[in-house]
């Protein structure tokens, strides 16, 4: 994120929408044919429309369905545009994350989306190996697939996740308002405690402090307050937990439209903040 393709917040952000669209097949990874100027203009217009729909109402299933259809059409028209493929990868990720994972059938459907997302990102990276959005969403799809299968069976992936995220961080330390840090918060929340240490992350130094700095850089981006609160609460330190509730309060009471390009993401995370407040305190905001 920024790149616009990663604006949807943290990797593996849960509960943004319930989506039922199912696309068939995997994205091609063969060499893409060059796109004529007229076709490129049409594909770019579809890409812009898809982004506008998605970022206007990230939490609205119909908008996301339409955005997915437009993105799919765009890459069919113009196969040689890495940003389009990265965007498709992001949408595939969102589709997979929106689905339940209770039954084997649920998990298989999720894994299909994540496989499609990784394939789309691979296509983008073949076209542009330095495309950070593509690398971010490839890694996010990989991580969500590991989470769906079970982390214990995906130990081989840990070093790849770390390498990919370090590559993004080295290229742009503030990518997507701190998307790399939010990715690792989400992983820490999902990985069993006995495996979490394999990532070698210090919650205070590697997550709490950097996310605090990202908030200082852009205080209008509300997901960072929520992700910071989650990792603060995870430490079980009383002072950190007090600060976690303070950060949820900021997210809940802030104007989501203050950062227009991210208003949909802000709204989604305001709702998440309210849910966490009730989960942690047992009461609806502002009671505690």
FIBAGU-815338 format. One record per residue (C-alpha): residue number from 1; residue in one letter; x, y, z. Coordinates in steps of 0.02 Angstrom, whole numbers. Example, Ala and Ser with C-alpha at 12.3 -4.5 7.8 and 13.67 -1.06 7.14 Angstrom:
! FIBAGU-815338
{1 A {615 -225 390}}
{2 S {684 -53 357}}
//
This chain:
! FIBAGU-815338
{1 X {0 0 0}}
{2 X {37 144 -76}}
{3 X {31 73 -217}}
{4 X {-155 83 -217}}
{5 X {-167 -106 -230}}
{6 X {-129 -132 -47}}
{7 X {-243 1 24}}
{8 X {-364 -124 97}}
{9 X {-271 -125 260}}
{10 X {-178 -264 337}}
{11 X {-146 -425 260}}
{12 X {-277 -554 314}}
{13 X {-397 -420 380}}
{14 X {-550 -520 432}}
{15 X {-735 -488 410}}
{16 X {-734 -348 281}}
{17 X {-878 -425 183}}
{18 X {-971 -585 145}}
{19 X {-940 -622 -38}}
{20 X {-1012 -763 -142}}
{21 X {-939 -732 -315}}
{22 X {-842 -881 -379}}
{23 X {-726 -867 -528}}
{24 X {-663 -1021 -617}}
{25 X {-487 -1066 -669}}
{26 X {-317 -994 -626}}
{27 X {-237 -838 -696}}
{28 X {-114 -870 -838}}
{29 X {70 -846 -800}}
{30 X {133 -859 -977}}
{31 X {212 -710 -1063}}
{32 X {78 -577 -1088}}
{33 X {50 -502 -1259}}
{34 X {81 -316 -1279}}
{35 X {-73 -209 -1255}}
{36 X {-120 -83 -1392}}
{37 X {-147 96 -1336}}
{38 X {-335 93 -1362}}
{39 X {-354 -68 -1264}}
{40 X {-241 -2 -1126}}
{41 X {-350 153 -1109}}
{42 X {-504 43 -1089}}
{43 X {-418 -70 -963}}
{44 X {-355 79 -864}}
{45 X {-532 150 -858}}
{46 X {-599 -16 -791}}
{47 X {-458 -21 -663}}
{48 X {-502 154 -604}}
{49 X {-687 111 -593}}
{50 X {-649 -47 -495}}
{51 X {-542 49 -371}}
{52 X {-671 185 -349}}
{53 X {-806 57 -312}}
{54 X {-697 -40 -192}}
{55 X {-631 107 -95}}
{56 X {-800 195 -88}}
{57 X {-880 49 5}}
{58 X {-756 -84 53}}
{59 X {-888 -163 165}}
{60 X {-1023 -176 31}}
{61 X {-1027 -348 -54}}
{62 X {-1109 -288 -214}}
{63 X {-975 -156 -242}}
{64 X {-837 -283 -217}}
{65 X {-920 -406 -335}}
{66 X {-930 -271 -467}}
{67 X {-750 -217 -434}}
{68 X {-693 -396 -457}}
{69 X {-786 -412 -622}}
{70 X {-710 -250 -687}}
{71 X {-535 -301 -633}}
{72 X {-555 -471 -716}}
{73 X {-613 -388 -877}}
{74 X {-467 -266 -870}}
{75 X {-334 -402 -864}}
{76 X {-418 -496 -1005}}
{77 X {-408 -338 -1112}}
{78 X {-230 -294 -1062}}
{79 X {-122 -438 -1003}}
{80 X {41 -342 -993}}
{81 X {-2 -219 -852}}
{82 X {75 -270 -685}}
{83 X {-33 -150 -580}}
{84 X {-191 -232 -647}}
{85 X {-130 -406 -599}}
{86 X {-79 -345 -427}}
{87 X {-252 -272 -403}}
{88 X {-333 -437 -453}}
{89 X {-221 -524 -326}}
{90 X {-282 -405 -190}}
{91 X {-464 -439 -234}}
{92 X {-435 -627 -239}}
{93 X {-362 -612 -65}}
{94 X {-513 -514 -3}}
{95 X {-632 -642 -78}}
{96 X {-543 -786 7}}
{97 X {-534 -697 174}}
{98 X {-721 -661 171}}
{99 X {-764 -846 170}}
{100 X {-786 -960 322}}
{101 X {-660 -1097 359}}
{102 X {-762 -1218 463}}
{103 X {-778 -1365 345}}
{104 X {-659 -1446 221}}
{105 X {-767 -1375 79}}
{106 X {-751 -1200 156}}
{107 X {-563 -1218 168}}
{108 X {-548 -1284 -9}}
{109 X {-644 -1134 -76}}
{110 X {-534 -1014 22}}
{111 X {-377 -1101 -41}}
{112 X {-439 -1086 -221}}
{113 X {-451 -897 -201}}
{114 X {-281 -883 -120}}
{115 X {-203 -990 -258}}
{116 X {-282 -876 -388}}
{117 X {-218 -724 -295}}
{118 X {-41 -791 -287}}
{119 X {-46 -835 -472}}
{120 X {-106 -659 -516}}
{121 X {34 -584 -412}}
{122 X {161 -698 -496}}
{123 X {102 -634 -664}}
{124 X {125 -455 -604}}
{125 X {299 -494 -540}}
{126 X {350 -572 -705}}
{127 X {298 -411 -789}}
{128 X {376 -299 -656}}
{129 X {487 -386 -527}}
{130 X {494 -227 -423}}
{131 X {306 -206 -405}}
{132 X {282 -194 -216}}
{133 X {93 -216 -222}}
{134 X {115 -381 -312}}
{135 X {242 -444 -187}}
{136 X {135 -388 -41}}
{137 X {-21 -475 -104}}
{138 X {74 -631 -158}}
{139 X {139 -644 20}}
{140 X {-30 -607 96}}
{141 X {-113 -742 -8}}
{142 X {24 -864 42}}
{143 X {1 -822 226}}
{144 X {-187 -841 220}}
{145 X {-168 -1008 132}}
{146 X {-50 -1063 271}}
{147 X {-175 -1004 401}}
{148 X {-314 -1102 315}}
{149 X {-212 -1261 301}}
{150 X {-138 -1245 474}}
{151 X {25 -1158 517}}
{152 X {107 -1313 585}}
{153 X {104 -1389 411}}
{154 X {173 -1230 332}}
{155 X {335 -1205 427}}
{156 X {432 -1204 265}}
{157 X {345 -1042 219}}
{158 X {405 -938 367}}
{159 X {571 -888 289}}
{160 X {485 -838 126}}
{161 X {359 -728 216}}
{162 X {498 -642 310}}
{163 X {606 -618 156}}
{164 X {463 -546 53}}
{165 X {408 -424 187}}
{166 X {586 -370 218}}
{167 X {605 -335 31}}
{168 X {452 -222 37}}
{169 X {512 -135 194}}
{170 X {684 -105 120}}
{171 X {608 -28 -36}}
{172 X {482 79 59}}
{173 X {486 77 250}}
{174 X {317 165 258}}
{175 X {231 63 122}}
{176 X {42 77 141}}
{177 X {48 174 304}}
{178 X {144 31 383}}
{179 X {65 -118 294}}
{180 X {214 -229 334}}
{181 X {189 -202 520}}
{182 X {2 -236 507}}
{183 X {41 -396 412}}
{184 X {149 -457 556}}
{185 X {20 -408 686}}
{186 X {-108 -514 594}}
{187 X {13 -660 582}}
{188 X {51 -647 767}}
{189 X {-135 -652 806}}
{190 X {-161 -809 701}}
{191 X {-6 -913 725}}
{192 X {-11 -1029 877}}
{193 X {92 -960 1020}}
{194 X {215 -1105 1014}}
{195 X {257 -1057 833}}
{196 X {251 -867 847}}
{197 X {428 -859 912}}
{198 X {495 -929 749}}
{199 X {471 -758 670}}
{200 X {587 -681 799}}
{201 X {479 -527 822}}
{202 X {488 -420 978}}
{203 X {310 -354 999}}
{204 X {367 -190 1076}}
{205 X {515 -150 965}}
{206 X {458 -227 800}}
{207 X {271 -190 803}}
{208 X {212 -70 939}}
{209 X {346 62 912}}
{210 X {339 62 720}}
{211 X {149 69 716}}
{212 X {153 213 840}}
{213 X {271 304 723}}
{214 X {158 269 573}}
{215 X {12 346 668}}
{216 X {115 502 698}}
{217 X {153 511 511}}
{218 X {-30 492 461}}
{219 X {-152 503 607}}
{220 X {-305 499 494}}
{221 X {-275 317 441}}
{222 X {-379 224 570}}
{223 X {-328 41 539}}
{224 X {-161 75 623}}
{225 X {-247 119 787}}
{226 X {-340 -46 782}}
{227 X {-189 -151 740}}
{228 X {-85 -62 870}}
{229 X {-221 -94 999}}
{230 X {-225 -279 954}}
{231 X {-40 -305 981}}
{232 X {-43 -199 1139}}
{233 X {-182 -306 1209}}
{234 X {-87 -464 1161}}
{235 X {58 -417 1276}}
{236 X {-58 -432 1428}}
{237 X {36 -287 1508}}
{238 X {-90 -179 1606}}
{239 X {-20 -14 1541}}
{240 X {-20 -79 1362}}
{241 X {-199 -139 1382}}
{242 X {-251 32 1446}}
{243 X {-169 110 1294}}
{244 X {-253 -18 1182}}
{245 X {-424 41 1239}}
{246 X {-369 222 1213}}
{247 X {-321 181 1034}}
{248 X {-487 95 1003}}
{249 X {-575 251 1068}}
{250 X {-480 358 944}}
{251 X {-526 242 801}}
{252 X {-710 237 852}}
{253 X {-731 425 874}}
{254 X {-627 488 728}}
{255 X {-701 552 566}}
{256 X {-674 411 438}}
{257 X {-690 536 295}}
{258 X {-543 641 355}}
{259 X {-431 539 240}}
{260 X {-544 529 86}}
{261 X {-444 399 -11}}
{262 X {-455 280 137}}
{263 X {-630 315 202}}
{264 X {-694 140 164}}
{265 X {-547 58 253}}
{266 X {-573 178 397}}
{267 X {-757 132 413}}
{268 X {-717 -54 413}}
{269 X {-591 -32 553}}
{270 X {-706 80 654}}
{271 X {-829 -66 657}}
{272 X {-687 -183 704}}
{273 X {-637 -66 845}}
{274 X {-813 -70 917}}
{275 X {-814 -261 909}}
{276 X {-646 -271 997}}
{277 X {-703 -148 1131}}
{278 X {-851 -260 1172}}
{279 X {-744 -417 1164}}
{280 X {-614 -347 1283}}
{281 X {-725 -253 1406}}
{282 X {-885 -353 1393}}
{283 X {-980 -192 1362}}
{284 X {-1031 -83 1216}}
{285 X {-927 73 1186}}
{286 X {-908 191 1280}}
{287 X {-942 84 1434}}
{288 X {-803 -19 1512}}
//
